[in-house]
Amino acid sequence: MKPTSAWRWYLKAQGGVLLLPVGLCLFGEAVSRRVVQLMGGQAGEWFWTGTLSLICINAGIGLMIDSGLTKGFPGRGPRA
């Protein structure tokens, strides 16, 4: 295996692992802003925060699947 393919795998996998929780945090923020707004308070924009959260969640899951993160590091045999 070339070193560049290992780095590419690593960056895809880590990018996905980082994007997923960022998206989940943004989703929680959007939900809390929406609830405050429904209760009559001023909480700011929730729609764009929620949209950005869904983009991050889907990108994170897509990168993890694309990198094959569930199968382990590429080039290594199956674990016993």
N, C-alpha and C positions, 0 to 999 in steps of 0.2 A: 504494500500500500504506500502511496506517495504521502509525504508529510503534508502537502497542501490539502489532500482530501481529508486527512484527520483534523486539520484545523477547520476546514469547512464544516465537517460534521459537528465539531465542538461548538463553533459559533452558532450554528442552527439550533442545536440542542439547548445551549444555554440561553439563547435569545428567546426560545419558546418557554423555557422554565421561568424566565424573568417576566415575560409579557403576560402570562396567565394570571399571576397574583396581582400585577398592576391593574389589569382589567377588572378583576374581582373587587379590588379596593375602590376603583372609580365607580363601579356599579353600586356598591354600598353607599358611596357619597351621593350619587344621583338619586337613589331611593330615599335617603334621608332628606335631601333638599326638596324632593317632591312631597314628602309627608309634611314637612314644615310649611310648604306652600299651601297644601290642602287645609291645614289647620289655621290659615289666615296670616301666617308670618311671611317675612321677606327673607328668602334663602338664596336667591340668585338663580341662574340658569341651571336647569336639571336636564333638559333635553340633549344638549350637546355633550354634557358629561356622560350621560347614558349611552349616547351614540359612540363616543370615543371608547367607552368601556367595552362595548360589544365588539368593536374593531380589534382592541387589544386581546380580548379573550379568544376570538376566532383566529387571530394571527398566531397567538401563542400555541394553541392546540394544533394548528396547521403546521407550524414549524417543528413541533415535537413529533408529530406523525411523519412528516417528510424526512426528518433526520433519522427515523427509526430508533428513537430513544428507548422505546420499550424492549428492543432486542439487544441492547447493550452496545458497547463500543464496537465499531466496525472492524472486521479482521480478526476478532477473537472468536474462538470456538465456543460452543454452548457450554454453559457451566454445568458441572456435575453435582 
